[in-house]
């Protein structure tokens, strides 16, 4: 497959698997990631992929990506190749305005901040005062957004513990002028494989009311990232109905793991190669990459929910 045949638009790089929180659904805090890519390896990957395809967003994830001491160097380098540089973070690094400005001034203009429900966050993360800290971080970002061109969305895991505070979260995000992103629990991703779905499952008796509320919030233009199809996707997910139809993420997204493993748009599939063993362009032009994309299009894969807003446009 020629890279020109791809509509790849987002490069996702996991900078580390390590994390400084102990969230219930995640085992990152148990990982000692001693095989992390070096700064230069990350630079080489960014320049090679961006020179060969039309990347419009470089997204950095973890674990907690801000644990990397070279994070400012990395985002600054990424900005040379791409206008939109994103980071998904628990926000613990933002204790004062200067902390956020360092990232922004080096190139980050899109933030996804994890906040798992008003009154629930500290218990969920297992870290003392984490809710107090995340609200401080979000308040700082809100203040900065008044004079810096940044986009912030707040990611909240959708569980039986958070379903009753969604409206409060929407009001909170509205006050800060941020968007709320409802994340769906997913045990198909390796670091989330210990997610106790039954413990977090939302009661069937509440389903119709939940879907009604989601539709109402969308129709009234509340600051929550929802479309008709994404609500349909959430409905199917909650009712444990099979989600069919094409998944386009193999064409649009490229994932690089913290150890150099390469994934075709989804962490749930086996890696198709490793940049320490072969050049990333050779991997992307290989037969295994093409086959993985075909599996995703046909839904012959474990499936995942992390890209559901995008996938929702293609479901039946």
ROLOSE-964727 format. One line per 2 residues: number of its first residue (from 0); their letters; for each residue x, z, y of N, C-alpha, C. Coordinates in Angstrom, 3 decimals. Each point is the difference from the previous one (the first is absolute). Layout:
NUM) A) X/Z/Y/X/Z/Y/X/Z/Y  ...
This chain:
0) XX) 0.848/0.000/-1.203/-0.848/0.000/1.203/0.878/0.000/1.246  -0.311/-0.923/0.911/0.698/-0.048/1.275/-0.590/1.045/0.939
2) XX) 0.855/0.675/0.762/-0.500/1.042/0.893/-0.953/-0.557/1.047  0.111/-1.290/0.310/-0.909/-0.599/0.969/-1.433/-0.063/-0.515
4) XX) -0.162/0.131/-1.342/-1.336/-0.015/-0.590/-0.686/1.352/0.158  0.760/1.016/0.362/-0.566/1.334/0.148/-0.520/0.217/1.417
6) XX) -1.002/0.843/0.097/-0.474/0.392/1.335/0.486/1.409/0.296  1.166/0.342/-0.540/0.529/1.349/0.137/0.114/0.390/1.466
8) XX) -0.600/1.131/0.338/0.021/0.406/1.404/0.501/1.428/0.186  0.102/0.786/-1.077/0.431/1.379/0.175/1.076/0.371/-1.013
10) XX) 1.074/0.561/0.508/1.079/0.521/-0.828/-0.083/1.513/0.008  -0.227/0.587/-1.169/-0.105/1.452/-0.151/1.270/0.537/-0.646
12) XX) 0.659/0.934/0.647/1.238/0.572/-0.552/-0.166/1.507/-0.122  0.140/0.472/-1.228/-0.031/1.443/-0.262/1.411/0.534/0.251
14) XX) 0.156/0.769/1.062/1.338/0.461/0.375/0.490/1.144/-0.876  -0.907/0.797/-0.515/0.360/1.114/-0.870/-1.231/0.426/-0.788
16) XX) 0.230/0.644/-1.132/-1.114/0.599/-0.749/-0.120/1.487/0.318  0.983/0.531/0.685/0.002/1.432/0.309/-1.029/0.324/1.075
18) XX) -0.518/1.226/-0.049/-0.983/0.422/0.987/0.150/1.497/0.262  -0.407/0.421/1.183/0.102/1.410/0.392/-1.345/0.723/-0.068
20) XX) -0.998/-0.663/-0.623/-1.268/0.669/-0.255/-0.301/-0.017/-1.490  -1.014/0.743/-0.402/-0.328/0.136/-1.414/-1.478/-0.367/-0.220
22) XX) -0.380/-1.183/0.455/-1.404/-0.408/-0.063/-0.505/-0.026/-1.442  -1.252/0.383/-0.150/-0.592/0.173/-1.326/0.049/-1.266/-0.846
24) XX) -0.196/-1.157/0.644/-0.141/-1.222/-0.793/1.326/-0.709/-0.255  1.094/0.569/0.475/1.274/-0.717/0.021/1.122/0.837/-0.608
26) XX) 0.924/-0.670/-0.694/1.130/0.724/-0.589/1.328/-0.319/0.679  -0.049/-0.548/1.215/1.246/-0.358/0.694/0.911/1.199/0.226
28) XX) -0.589/1.171/0.233/0.826/1.163/0.297/0.881/0.420/-1.177  -0.303/-0.508/-1.194/0.812/0.317/-1.183/1.119/-1.016/-0.231
30) XX) 0.035/-1.048/0.802/0.925/-1.102/-0.243/1.308/0.203/0.761  1.093/-0.181/-0.699/1.322/-0.015/0.637/0.479/-1.447/-0.008
32) XX) -0.174/-0.657/1.124/0.244/-1.432/0.072/1.455/-0.269/0.359  0.862/0.009/-1.015/1.430/-0.156/0.250/0.439/-1.461/-0.020
34) XX) -0.948/-0.905/-0.284/0.345/-1.424/-0.086/-0.564/-0.783/1.182  -0.230/0.682/1.113/-0.575/-0.664/1.166/0.879/-1.156/0.482
36) XX) -0.669/-1.027/0.502/0.724/-1.119/0.597/0.830/0.478/1.185  1.151/-0.598/0.167/0.828/0.330/1.145/-0.570/-0.665/1.248
38) XX) 0.486/0.423/1.144/-0.435/-0.610/1.264/0.254/-1.498/-0.021  1.184/-0.400/-0.454/0.352/-1.425/-0.005/-0.871/-0.785/-0.966
40) XX) -0.321/0.578/-1.146/-0.877/-0.690/-0.960/-1.388/-0.234/0.601  -0.476/0.960/0.759/-1.299/-0.161/0.668/0.087/-1.083/1.076
42) XX) 1.085/0.022/0.781/0.214/-1.037/1.009/-0.001/-1.395/-0.637  0.748/-0.149/-1.089/0.120/-1.304/-0.669/-1.354/-0.477/-0.518
44) XX) -0.784/0.924/-0.536/-1.320/-0.357/-0.522/-0.910/-0.472/1.128  -0.013/0.733/1.095/-0.847/-0.363/1.142/0.381/-1.380/0.532
46) XX) 1.281/-0.217/0.231/0.427/-1.275/0.594/-0.279/-1.168/-0.939  0.247/0.183/-1.289/-0.213/-1.089/-0.957/-1.469/-0.367/-0.110
48) XX) -0.856/0.991/-0.195/-1.435/-0.270/-0.169/-0.596/-0.576/1.279  0.358/0.560/1.149/-0.573/-0.476/1.266/0.479/-1.392/0.368
50) XX) 1.201/-0.349/-0.404/0.508/-1.347/0.282/-0.643/-1.054/-0.896  -0.578/0.418/-1.132/-0.565/-0.934/-0.965/-1.523/-0.061/0.025
52) XX) -0.644/0.928/0.702/-1.464/0.016/0.004/-0.505/0.529/1.338  -1.290/-0.183/0.227/-0.588/0.351/1.301/-0.518/1.441/-0.015
54) XX) 0.911/0.941/-0.008/-0.379/1.413/-0.017/-0.474/0.420/1.387  -1.211/0.576/0.058/-0.529/0.453/1.283/-0.045/1.521/0.103
56) XX) 0.303/0.685/-1.111/-0.025/1.459/0.014/1.015/0.529/-1.016  0.887/0.843/0.455/0.908/0.713/-0.907/-0.456/1.448/-0.031
58) XX) -0.344/0.467/-1.188/-0.580/1.341/-0.154/0.936/0.888/-0.813  0.300/1.175/0.531/0.866/0.952/-0.686/-0.825/1.167/-0.536
60) XX) 0.208/0.300/-1.274/-0.751/1.057/-0.662/0.941/0.935/-0.742  -0.571/0.994/-0.659/0.759/0.937/-0.812/-0.758/0.311/-1.280
62) XX) 0.136/1.243/-0.499/0.502/1.214/0.591/-0.266/0.097/1.501  0.892/0.708/0.627/-0.058/0.173/1.449/1.187/-0.742/0.619
64) XX) -0.261/-1.193/0.578/1.093/-0.862/0.458/0.871/0.609/1.079  -0.545/0.937/0.795/0.801/0.577/1.083/1.047/0.975/-0.512
66) XX) 0.042/0.256/-1.304/1.075/0.821/-0.565/1.319/-0.768/-0.051  -0.074/-1.327/0.128/1.225/-0.796/0.043/0.717/0.244/1.323
68) XX) 1.271/0.351/-0.074/0.771/0.250/1.222/0.247/-1.280/0.794  -0.120/-1.152/-0.683/0.238/-1.275/0.675/-1.297/-0.680/0.429
70) XX) -1.093/0.751/0.102/-1.297/-0.588/0.284/-0.016/-0.766/1.322  0.670/0.514/1.026/-0.005/-0.688/1.289/0.773/-1.317/-0.071
72) XX) 1.107/-0.001/-0.717/0.758/-1.240/-0.187/-0.844/-1.045/-0.717  -0.744/0.450/-1.013/-0.783/-0.917/-0.829/-1.134/-0.622/0.798
74) XX) -0.757/0.819/0.732/-1.135/-0.572/0.747/0.493/-0.887/1.135  1.141/0.356/0.589/0.566/-0.818/1.068/0.407/-1.368/-0.535
76) XX) 0.580/-0.025/-1.189/0.396/-1.264/-0.615/-1.241/-0.831/-0.329  -1.040/0.661/-0.540/-1.230/-0.705/-0.368/-0.637/-0.662/1.206
78) XX) 0.077/0.663/1.137/-0.634/-0.514/1.221/0.612/-1.326/0.446  1.249/-0.239/-0.371/0.646/-1.263/0.352/-0.660/-1.186/-0.693
80) XX) -0.654/0.280/-1.137/-0.563/-1.070/-0.816/-1.522/-0.063/0.037  -0.629/1.046/0.504/-1.445/0.069/-0.105/-0.584/0.803/1.160
82) XX) -1.079/-0.495/0.579/-0.607/0.673/1.145/-0.663/1.315/-0.399  -0.644/-0.002/-1.177/-0.723/1.189/-0.446/0.803/0.764/-1.052
84) XX) 0.374/1.216/0.337/0.735/0.878/-0.915/-0.849/1.246/-0.221  -0.338/0.254/-1.260/-0.914/1.088/-0.349/0.716/1.106/-0.753
86) XX) -0.553/1.197/0.099/0.512/1.107/-0.792/-1.180/0.844/-0.475  0.014/0.351/-1.277/-0.995/0.903/-0.576/0.671/1.343/-0.214
88) XX) -0.540/1.037/0.620/0.702/1.275/0.047/-0.974/1.164/0.014  0.498/1.166/-0.405/-0.831/1.211/0.098/0.106/0.646/1.378
90) XX) 0.811/-0.578/0.873/0.060/0.434/1.390/0.772/1.278/0.272  0.611/0.581/-1.022/0.672/1.288/0.203/1.223/-0.106/0.898
92) XX) 0.527/-1.206/0.175/1.183/-0.165/0.849/-0.354/0.077/1.478  -1.280/-0.153/0.344/-0.401/-0.002/1.415/-0.339/1.424/0.425
94) XX) 0.960/0.669/0.573/-0.233/1.358/0.518/-0.048/0.020/1.523  0.516/-1.077/0.604/-0.031/-0.150/1.461/-0.021/-1.491/0.314
96) XX) -0.334/-0.336/1.207/-0.159/-1.401/0.386/1.259/-0.819/-0.272  1.143/0.598/0.229/1.274/-0.706/-0.185/0.149/-0.531/-1.420
98) XX) -0.502/0.739/-0.992/0.136/-0.412/-1.401/-0.716/-1.325/-0.247  -1.220/-0.115/0.515/-0.762/-1.232/-0.179/0.598/-1.140/0.814
100) XX) 0.431/0.298/1.210/0.549/-1.042/0.877/1.256/-0.639/-0.581  0.789/0.763/-0.726/1.198/-0.568/-0.622/-0.373/-1.138/-0.945
102) XX) -1.042/0.212/-0.815/-0.443/-1.054/-0.903/-0.611/-1.166/0.763  -0.820/0.308/0.981/-0.685/-1.042/0.770/0.999/-0.856/0.769
104) XX) 0.937/0.647/0.648/0.979/-0.739/0.799/0.970/-0.805/-0.858  0.113/0.370/-1.280/0.831/-0.783/-0.915/-0.793/-1.076/-0.740
106) XX) -1.321/-0.059/0.234/-0.735/-1.146/-0.540/-1.314/0.265/-0.690  -0.316/1.242/-0.378/-1.258/0.265/-0.699/-1.166/-0.096/0.980
108) XX) -0.972/-0.822/-0.333/-1.189/-0.094/0.854/-1.300/0.219/-0.774  0.111/0.316/-1.297/-1.184/0.260/-0.814/0.266/1.225/-0.894
110) XX) -0.888/0.969/0.093/0.138/1.237/-0.777/-1.225/0.196/-0.889  0.244/0.389/-1.251/-1.063/0.529/-0.848/0.370/1.446/-0.296
112) XX) -0.845/0.919/0.458/0.269/1.424/-0.123/-0.984/0.615/-0.994  0.509/0.711/-0.996/-0.854/0.591/-1.028/-0.548/1.346/0.456
114) XX) -1.331/0.094/0.055/-0.681/1.241/0.365/-1.219/0.128/-0.911  0.086/0.890/-0.985/-0.992/0.035/-1.071/-1.121/1.007/0.246
116) XX) -0.635/-0.159/1.157/-1.224/0.730/0.255/0.139/1.268/0.807  -0.829/0.124/1.035/-0.027/1.204/0.831/-0.341/1.206/-0.859
118) XX) 0.833/1.027/0.081/-0.208/1.209/-0.788/0.491/-0.083/-1.430  0.502/-1.174/-0.398/0.407/-0.219/-1.389/1.478/-0.344/-0.146
120) XX) 0.611/-0.432/1.090/1.319/-0.625/-0.068/1.099/0.941/-0.520  0.044/1.211/0.504/1.060/0.937/-0.411/-0.080/0.306/-1.490
122) XX) -1.199/0.237/-0.487/-0.171/0.261/-1.424/0.398/-1.218/-0.822  -0.321/-1.185/0.513/0.290/-1.234/-0.721/1.497/-0.268/-0.092
124) XX) 0.720/0.227/1.102/1.438/-0.313/0.029/0.858/1.085/-0.621  -0.537/1.214/-0.101/0.775/1.104/-0.563/1.108/0.481/0.914
126) XX) -0.079/-0.329/1.286/1.026/0.399/0.966/-0.656/0.809/1.114  0.519/1.169/0.232/-0.568/0.911/0.993/-0.071/-0.659/1.381
128) XX) -1.147/0.161/0.649/-0.250/-0.491/1.359/0.102/-1.516/0.138  -0.137/-0.729/-1.096/0.124/-1.459/0.108/-1.141/-0.612/0.809
130) XX) -1.198/0.612/-0.032/-1.086/-0.557/0.800/0.270/0.208/1.492  0.488/1.163/0.348/0.380/0.263/1.393/1.046/-1.017/0.452
132) XX) 0.961/-0.277/-0.872/1.091/-0.912/0.345/-0.482/-1.447/0.128  -0.913/-0.420/-0.903/-0.454/-1.394/0.074/-0.851/-0.222/1.232
134) XX) -0.776/0.990/0.388/-0.811/-0.145/1.212/0.881/-0.049/1.248  1.090/0.744/-0.023/0.954/-0.068/1.115/0.616/-1.397/0.077
136) XX) 0.400/-0.541/-1.164/0.613/-1.321/-0.039/-0.965/-1.075/0.498  -1.245/0.078/-0.440/-0.994/-0.992/0.420/-0.321/0.119/1.480
138) XX) -0.016/1.212/0.505/-0.229/0.207/1.431/1.131/-0.624/0.820  1.223/0.160/-0.471/1.155/-0.585/0.682/-0.104/-1.523/0.002
140) XX) -0.334/-0.593/-1.160/-0.127/-1.453/-0.093/-1.132/-0.511/0.887  -1.083/0.766/0.081/-1.117/-0.391/0.858/0.430/-0.039/1.461
142) XX) 0.779/0.979/0.406/0.488/0.044/1.373/0.924/-1.186/0.285  0.876/-0.290/-0.951/0.939/-1.109/0.172/-0.726/-1.335/0.060
144) XX) -1.078/-0.125/-0.781/-0.727/-1.270/-0.056/-0.616/-0.372/1.343  -0.070/0.953/0.917/-0.526/-0.286/1.340/0.961/-0.853/0.827
146) XX) 1.292/0.038/-0.374/0.955/-0.798/0.776/0.950/-0.818/-0.871  -0.174/0.048/-1.317/0.754/-0.846/-0.918/-0.983/-0.789/-0.857
148) XX) 0.336/-1.239/-0.293/-0.891/-0.855/-0.775/0.211/0.252/-1.494  -0.662/1.028/-0.521/0.114/0.324/-1.417/-1.393/0.065/-0.623
150) XX) -0.039/-0.256/-1.305/-1.251/0.077/-0.764/0.149/1.130/-1.015  -0.987/0.870/-0.055/0.045/1.135/-0.925/-1.277/0.034/-0.817
152) XX) 0.148/0.094/-1.320/-1.155/0.267/-0.844/0.281/1.264/-0.800  -1.074/0.752/-0.254/0.095/1.266/-0.719/-0.535/-0.222/-1.405
154) XX) 0.843/0.217/-0.998/-0.405/-0.200/-1.388/-0.486/1.301/-0.624  -1.226/-0.021/-0.536/-0.570/1.178/-0.650/-0.450/-0.361/-1.409
156) XX) 0.468/0.763/-0.983/-0.410/-0.235/-1.369/-1.476/0.361/-0.174  -0.750/-0.877/-0.643/-1.454/0.144/-0.153/-0.298/0.736/-1.309
158) XX) -0.296/1.290/0.084/-0.242/0.825/-1.185/-1.190/0.917/0.238  -0.352/0.768/-1.034/-1.091/0.963/0.151/0.350/1.094/1.005
160) XX) 1.284/0.179/0.294/0.426/1.014/0.965/-0.052/-0.505/1.442  0.005/-1.326/0.170/0.042/-0.556/1.358/-1.273/-0.728/0.401
162) XX) -0.864/-0.308/-0.977/-1.182/-0.802/0.306/-0.890/0.664/1.044  -0.034/1.320/0.010/-0.885/0.707/0.933/0.582/0.147/1.405
164) XX) 1.262/-0.390/0.168/0.596/0.125/1.338/0.326/-1.353/0.618  -0.481/-1.074/-0.625/0.302/-1.329/0.533/-0.522/-0.147/1.429
166) XX) -1.211/0.460/0.242/-0.564/-0.140/1.343/0.826/0.773/1.028  0.475/1.184/-0.385/0.873/0.762/0.897/1.310/-0.742/0.242
168) XX) 0.525/-0.642/-1.051/1.235/-0.769/0.142/-0.212/-1.206/0.911  -1.157/-0.639/-0.114/-0.304/-1.144/0.862/-0.050/0.434/1.463
170) XX) -0.660/1.127/0.255/-0.078/0.524/1.369/1.390/0.353/0.529  0.833/0.568/-0.875/1.360/0.364/0.391/0.803/-1.255/0.361
172) XX) -0.101/-1.039/-0.852/0.716/-1.247/0.265/-0.527/-0.684/1.261  -1.302/0.087/0.210/-0.604/-0.596/1.192/0.566/0.640/1.265
174) XX) 0.172/1.309/-0.053/0.556/0.732/1.145/1.430/-0.439/0.295  0.761/-0.277/-1.061/1.399/-0.406/0.170/0.163/-1.499/0.211
176) XX) -1.086/-0.762/-0.190/0.025/-1.456/0.097/0.798/-0.633/-1.141  -0.128/0.591/-1.191/0.623/-0.518/-1.209/-1.074/-0.473/-0.971
178) XX) 0.423/-0.732/-1.025/-0.893/-0.459/-1.054/0.174/0.881/-1.244  -1.119/0.253/-0.698/0.047/0.729/-1.268/-0.020/-0.997/-1.142
180) XX) 0.937/0.184/-0.950/0.085/-0.846/-1.187/-0.304/0.866/-1.215  -1.062/-0.332/-0.720/-0.399/0.771/-1.175/0.786/-0.502/-1.202
182) XX) 0.890/0.825/-0.524/0.827/-0.376/-1.147/-0.695/0.411/-1.299  0.113/-0.829/-1.018/-0.624/0.282/-1.285/1.042/0.503/-0.994
184) XX) -0.284/1.097/-0.730/0.963/0.506/-0.995/0.359/-1.088/-1.005  1.250/-0.065/-0.372/0.481/-1.090/-0.849/1.077/0.513/-0.950
186) XX) -0.322/0.073/-1.304/0.996/0.481/-0.959/0.739/-1.155/-0.684  -0.193/-1.224/0.478/0.722/-1.132/-0.579/1.389/-0.155/0.612
188) XX) 0.229/0.664/1.140/1.309/-0.037/0.653/0.843/1.126/-0.579  1.256/-0.275/-0.407/0.808/1.009/-0.699/0.053/1.374/0.655
190) XX) 0.185/0.088/1.318/0.131/1.325/0.615/-1.343/0.723/0.091  -1.097/-0.724/-0.283/-1.334/0.617/0.035/-0.603/0.147/-1.398
192) XX) 0.828/-0.197/-1.046/-0.549/-0.029/-1.347/-0.538/1.362/-0.457  0.378/1.057/0.703/-0.510/1.326/-0.359/-1.261/0.377/0.769
194) XX) -0.557/-0.952/0.758/-1.205/0.281/0.778/-1.138/0.424/-0.930  -0.494/1.218/0.126/-1.111/0.448/-0.858/-1.329/-0.541/0.510
196) XX) -0.335/-1.231/-0.397/-1.161/-0.685/0.563/-1.293/0.785/-0.177  -0.165/0.620/-1.169/-1.243/0.735/-0.246/-0.149/1.153/0.985
198) XX) 1.128/0.628/0.331/-0.038/1.120/0.945/-0.399/-0.464/1.395  0.424/-1.216/0.371/-0.253/-0.499/1.339/-1.241/-0.883/0.096
200) XX) -0.589/-0.353/-1.158/-1.105/-0.957/-0.008/-1.178/0.498/0.832  -0.580/-0.916/0.760/-1.165/0.315/0.827/-1.254/-0.040/-0.861
202) XX) -0.874/0.968/0.157/-1.205/0.124/-0.808/-0.898/-1.230/0.116  -0.496/-0.452/-1.162/-0.861/-1.189/-0.032/-1.252/0.172/0.855
204) XX) -0.498/1.222/0.081/-1.252/0.218/0.725/0.144/-0.244/1.505  1.242/-0.010/0.484/0.231/-0.218/1.439/0.295/-1.450/0.350
206) XX) 0.105/-0.868/-1.019/0.502/-1.356/0.226/-0.811/-0.789/1.016  -1.323/-0.041/-0.180/-0.838/-0.815/0.883/0.098/0.480/1.449
208) XX) 0.021/1.320/0.188/0.120/0.552/1.345/1.348/-0.373/0.616  1.064/0.061/-0.813/1.338/-0.339/0.487/0.057/-1.456/0.449
210) XX) -0.492/-0.900/-0.835/0.032/-1.419/0.336/-0.859/-0.282/1.234  -1.150/0.667/0.092/-0.845/-0.141/1.189/0.768/0.415/1.257
212) XX) 0.686/1.133/-0.069/0.756/0.488/1.151/1.120/-0.956/0.385  0.708/-0.541/-1.007/1.071/-0.953/0.283/-0.543/-1.211/0.751
214) XX) -1.139/-0.496/-0.444/-0.621/-1.138/0.671/-0.409/0.339/1.431  -0.535/1.186/0.183/-0.417/0.428/1.337/1.188/0.101/0.942
216) XX) 1.114/0.543/-0.506/1.190/0.137/0.840/0.564/-1.363/0.365  -0.038/-0.931/-0.952/0.487/-1.348/0.288/-0.882/-0.676/1.056
218) XX) -1.313/0.094/-0.193/-0.939/-0.652/0.912/0.062/0.577/1.412  0.321/1.287/0.088/0.069/0.641/1.319/1.409/-0.036/0.590
220) XX) 0.866/-0.805/-0.628/1.366/-0.221/0.508/0.807/1.283/0.138  -0.194/0.910/-0.937/0.825/1.201/-0.030/1.441/-0.384/-0.358
222) XX) 0.976/0.808/0.395/1.405/-0.352/-0.242/0.427/0.228/-1.454  -0.665/-0.712/-0.905/0.350/0.090/-1.418/0.135/-1.421/-0.521
224) XX) 1.058/-0.270/-0.757/0.314/-1.352/-0.434/-0.883/-0.390/-1.182  -1.111/-0.640/0.300/-0.968/-0.392/-1.014/-0.534/-1.394/0.292
226) XX) -0.231/-0.760/-1.065/-0.719/-1.266/0.076/-1.099/0.054/-1.045  -0.885/-0.981/0.016/-1.055/-0.040/-1.019/0.605/-0.024/-1.396
228) XX) 1.036/-0.806/-0.166/0.604/-0.123/-1.325/0.782/1.242/-0.407  0.648/0.666/0.958/0.738/1.208/-0.377/-0.960/1.120/-0.397
230) XX) -1.176/0.044/0.642/-1.008/0.986/-0.406/-0.511/-0.329/-1.406  -0.174/-1.285/-0.257/-0.388/-0.428/-1.347/1.061/0.401/-1.021
232) XX) 1.244/-0.142/0.373/1.122/0.380/-0.869/-0.027/1.506/-0.275  -0.171/0.799/1.053/-0.064/1.455/-0.155/-1.167/0.389/-0.901
234) XX) -1.129/-0.645/0.174/-1.179/0.278/-0.814/0.294/-0.233/-1.477  0.624/-1.121/-0.315/0.351/-0.314/-1.382/1.002/1.017/-0.545
236) XX) 0.965/0.352/0.827/1.012/0.963/-0.419/-0.632/1.346/-0.335  -0.870/0.493/0.880/-0.618/1.303/-0.213/-0.887/0.012/-1.243
238) XX) -0.635/-1.115/-0.276/-0.901/-0.088/-1.160/0.731/-0.437/-1.259  1.330/-0.143/0.103/0.854/-0.380/-1.128/-0.422/-1.327/-0.611
240) XX) -0.477/-0.897/0.861/-0.357/-1.341/-0.440/1.236/-0.896/0.076  0.123/-0.972/-0.891/1.165/-0.889/0.047/0.013/-0.835/1.271
242) XX) 1.163/-0.110/0.588/0.171/-0.820/1.198/0.655/-1.303/-0.423  -0.735/-1.094/0.168/0.520/-1.290/-0.444/0.275/-0.875/1.214
244) XX) 0.486/-1.178/-0.286/0.342/-0.897/1.099/1.494/-0.018/0.228  0.444/-0.909/0.824/1.425/-0.205/0.209/0.627/1.140/0.788
246) XX) 1.232/0.324/-0.327/0.807/0.899/0.827/1.109/-0.840/0.623  0.035/-0.131/1.308/0.947/-0.898/0.664/1.350/0.625/0.319
248) XX) 0.171/1.292/-0.293/1.180/0.696/0.510/1.316/-0.550/-0.537  -0.046/-0.635/-1.170/1.223/-0.608/-0.522/0.522/-1.114/0.886
250) XX) -0.904/-0.679/0.684/0.372/-1.070/0.912/0.402/0.524/1.376  -0.586/1.097/0.409/0.172/0.435/1.383/1.036/1.094/0.197
252) XX) 0.228/0.822/-1.041/0.853/1.174/0.137/1.157/-0.032/-0.985  1.132/0.483/0.453/1.159/0.204/-0.871/0.401/1.464/0.099
254) XX) 0.201/0.642/-1.138/0.374/1.413/-0.032/1.409/0.156/-0.554  0.803/0.769/0.710/1.354/0.326/-0.461/0.062/1.511/-0.208
256) XX) 0.306/0.425/-1.226/0.108/1.422/-0.294/1.282/0.598/0.548  0.067/1.319/0.052/1.151/0.675/0.599/1.290/-0.238/-0.773
258) XX) -0.114/-0.418/-1.274/1.190/-0.285/-0.806/0.289/-1.486/-0.099  -0.764/-0.828/0.745/0.234/-1.439/-0.007/-0.924/-0.792/-0.891
260) XX) -0.886/0.666/-0.731/-0.967/-0.728/-0.823/-0.915/-0.833/0.897  -0.368/-1.187/-0.489/-0.844/-0.926/0.757/-1.359/-0.113/-0.689
262) XX) -1.072/0.135/0.784/-1.359/-0.038/-0.529/-0.797/-1.086/0.721  -0.858/-0.661/-0.741/-0.790/-1.095/0.571/-1.290/0.526/0.616
264) XX) 0.111/0.667/1.134/-1.189/0.391/0.750/-0.698/1.249/-0.464  0.514/0.686/-1.004/-0.704/1.183/-0.511/0.961/0.869/-0.804
266) XX) -0.034/1.310/0.285/0.857/0.933/-0.739/-0.467/0.203/-1.436  -1.248/-0.396/-0.314/-0.567/0.299/-1.315/0.596/-0.867/-1.111
268) XX) 0.546/-1.154/0.359/0.586/-0.901/-0.993/1.464/0.346/-0.257  0.497/-0.502/-1.118/1.428/0.173/-0.288/0.824/-0.797/1.022
270) XX) 1.187/0.501/0.362/0.839/-0.768/0.932/0.414/-1.333/-0.605  0.188/-0.986/0.855/0.368/-1.337/-0.460/1.501/-0.244/0.112
272) XX) 0.729/0.982/0.483/1.442/-0.122/0.137/0.533/1.116/0.874  1.299/-0.051/0.257/0.637/1.005/0.843/1.045/-0.682/0.868
274) XX) -0.011/0.309/1.290/0.882/-0.700/0.932/1.462/0.350/-0.221  0.280/1.048/-0.761/1.387/0.346/-0.314/0.536/-0.821/-1.169
276) XX) -0.913/-0.682/-0.693/0.397/-0.813/-1.150/-0.131/-1.491/0.276  -0.859/-0.347/0.946/-0.231/-1.406/0.309/-0.436/-0.107/1.458
278) XX) 0.245/-1.133/0.610/-0.410/-0.191/1.385/-1.515/-0.033/0.087  -0.539/0.600/1.046/-1.454/0.115/0.115/-0.669/-1.366/0.022
280) XX) 0.638/-1.005/0.575/-0.602/-1.333/0.048/-0.086/-0.599/-1.395  1.009/0.233/-0.822/-0.047/-0.490/-1.382/-1.136/0.673/-0.764
282) XX) -0.209/1.287/0.275/-1.086/0.733/-0.662/-1.349/-0.588/0.392  -0.166/-0.288/1.300/-1.275/-0.506/0.486/-0.276/-1.426/-0.458
284) XX) 1.046/-0.731/-0.332/-0.179/-1.369/-0.482/-0.100/-0.056/-1.519  0.079/1.159/-0.642/0.014/0.049/-1.459/-1.372/-0.081/-0.639
286) XX) 0.011/-0.263/-1.299/-1.242/-0.158/-0.763/-0.778/1.317/-0.095  0.721/1.116/-0.100/-0.672/1.292/-0.140/-0.827/0.328/1.238
288) XX) 0.507/-0.354/1.154/-0.731/0.230/1.244/-1.290/-0.813/0.014  0.100/-1.272/-0.378/-1.179/-0.863/-0.036/-1.040/0.525/-0.976
290) XX) 0.454/0.472/-1.143/-0.930/0.522/-1.007/-0.691/1.268/0.489  0.736/0.853/0.697/-0.610/1.222/0.526/-1.083/-0.309/1.028
292) XX) 0.269/-0.970/0.862/-0.999/-0.405/0.988/-1.252/-0.516/-0.696  0.209/-0.795/-1.053/-1.134/-0.546/-0.752/-0.814/1.123/-0.652
294) XX) 0.688/1.019/-0.522/-0.694/1.146/-0.587/-0.877/0.694/1.035  0.543/0.168/1.208/-0.749/0.681/1.052/-1.221/-0.817/0.423
296) XX) 0.169/-1.309/0.105/-1.125/-0.857/0.363/-1.103/0.100/-1.052  0.387/0.071/-1.263/-0.985/0.065/-1.093/-0.415/1.434/-0.321
298) XX) 0.557/0.974/0.719/-0.254/1.424/-0.257/0.423/0.414/-1.412  1.041/-0.643/-0.509/0.572/0.389/-1.290/1.146/0.968/0.255
300) XX) -0.315/1.058/0.748/1.007/0.978/0.405/-0.660/1.374/0.007  0.780/1.070/0.103/-0.606/1.345/0.005/-0.975/0.206/1.146
302) XX) 0.174/-0.759/1.066/-0.852/0.172/1.168/0.448/1.188/0.830  -0.300/-0.036/1.278/0.358/1.105/0.879/-0.991/0.031/1.155
304) XX) 0.072/1.032/0.796/-0.910/0.098/1.141/0.747/0.013/1.328  1.322/-0.028/-0.023/0.743/0.192/1.242/-0.215/-1.129/0.997
306) XX) -0.340/-1.195/-0.481/-0.240/-1.104/0.922/-1.460/-0.362/0.095  -0.874/0.988/-0.166/-1.407/-0.338/-0.199/-0.650/-0.673/1.206
308) XX) 0.424/0.338/1.221/-0.628/-0.641/1.159/0.261/-1.509/-0.032  1.218/-0.368/-0.368/0.328/-1.421/-0.102/-0.681/-0.598/-1.223
310) XX) 0.114/0.671/-1.145/-0.592/-0.522/-1.227/-1.515/-0.149/0.110  -0.624/0.861/0.780/-1.456/0.017/0.077/-0.582/-1.324/0.478
312) XX) 0.800/-0.783/0.703/-0.480/-1.291/0.476/-0.125/-1.021/-1.127  0.525/0.358/-1.184/0.025/-0.959/-1.098/-0.803/0.465/-1.215
314) XX) -0.645/1.178/0.077/-0.673/0.524/-1.175/-1.390/-0.587/-0.165  -0.500/0.122/-1.241/-1.373/-0.376/-0.299/-0.688/1.190/-0.642
